[in-house]
Amino acid sequence: MNLEEAARQLRMAAHDAEVSFDLVGLGDLERAHENAITARAAIDAAELLLRDAMTSVPAQEAAEAGERAVEALDQS
């Protein structure tokens, strides 16, 4: 289980989705499409990591690991 990686993937997905949105507004549909695909790939990766964590990590341990993961990303 790696909640730090799941959090990182979610942050990347949010960024790629925002870039895609901006590119739509600029009319650059090809690049918007590419960024939408990378956002989706990051979401899929995060979902797999989270699904694994839900089945293999006790709730309290997941809460602590999740908090550490978000803090680590905020510091980087």
N, C-alpha and C positions, 0 to 999 in steps of 0.2 A: 504494500500500500504506500502510495506516495501522494499525500494530499498537497504537498508543496508543488509537485508537478501539475496536479489538477488545477490548482489555483493559478499557476503560471499560464496554463493553456487557456483558461477562461479569460484571463486578462488579455492574452494575445487575440482571442476571438473578439472581444469587445473592441479592441483597437482596429482590427481588420474590418469589422462591421462598420465602424465609424468612418474609416477611410473609404470604404465602398459607398456609403451614403454620400459623402462629400463628392466622390467622383461621379455619381449619378447626377448631382446638381451641376457639375461642370460639363456634363454631356459625354464624359469619357466612359462609355458603357463597357468596352472591352476590359479596361483595368478595373472597373467596378465589379464586373463579373469575376475576374481573377481573385480579387480581395474577398468577395462573398464566398468563393470556394475555399479559400484558406481559412476564413472564419469558421465555416462549417466543419472543416477538418479538425480544427482546434477544439471545437465543441464536442465532436465525436470522441476525440482522445480524452478529454476531461470526463465525459460521460462514462467511458469504460473504466477509468481510474476510480471514479466515484462509485460505480456499481460494484466493483471489486471491494472497495473499502466498506460498503454497506453490509456485505456478507462476511467479511473477515475481521472487522475491527469493532471492539466494544464501543458503545456510544461515548462513554467518558473519554476514552483514549482518542477517539476521533475528534471530539471537541477540542481537546488539548493540542493535538497535532494540527488541526485546522487553524487554530489561533496562531500557532507558531508559523505556519506556512504563510498566512496573510501578513503577519508582522515582517517576515523575511522579505516578502515581495515589496512591502512598503519602504523598507530600508534600502532596497537596491535601486 
